[in-house]
Amino acid sequence: MNGGEADGARLLSLARREIEEQVLPLLSGDARYSARLVLNALTLAEAELRHDHRAEAETGRRLSELSTFEAKADGSEPQDIERQIQSEIRQGLRDGDAALHEALLAITEGRLKALG
């Protein structure tokens, strides 16, 4: 990952703080209510971006523990490891791999819990 999600979350945080500290005090009535709605949306979007980054990192960590690819190519990206494992699954090289099954199950359960 190139840090885009983290940068996006940071930008949302800065925008939220700017609206909260500079714009909101100048507003009243319906305009203030609308600004509060925007602040809530920014807060939710920021939290979602931060969570997605953590979920991606956890997926990469779990899959890299199971991959032989990392030993072959130092410094490989998480996407490379994921593609390697996908290829091995398609080729039947991971049939009956209990550790992979457990990791994929844990990744899926984590993602489902995050969705609420």
Secondary structure as GFF3:
##gff-version 3
##sequence-region A 1 116
A	DSSP	alpha_helix	4	18	.	.	.	ID=ss1
A	DSSP	pi_helix	19	23	.	.	.	ID=ss2
A	DSSP	three_ten_helix	24	26	.	.	.	ID=ss3
A	DSSP	alpha_helix	29	66	.	.	.	ID=ss4
A	DSSP	alpha_helix	69	72	.	.	.	ID=ss5
A	DSSP	alpha_helix	78	90	.	.	.	ID=ss6
A	DSSP	alpha_helix	98	115	.	.	.	ID=ss7
###
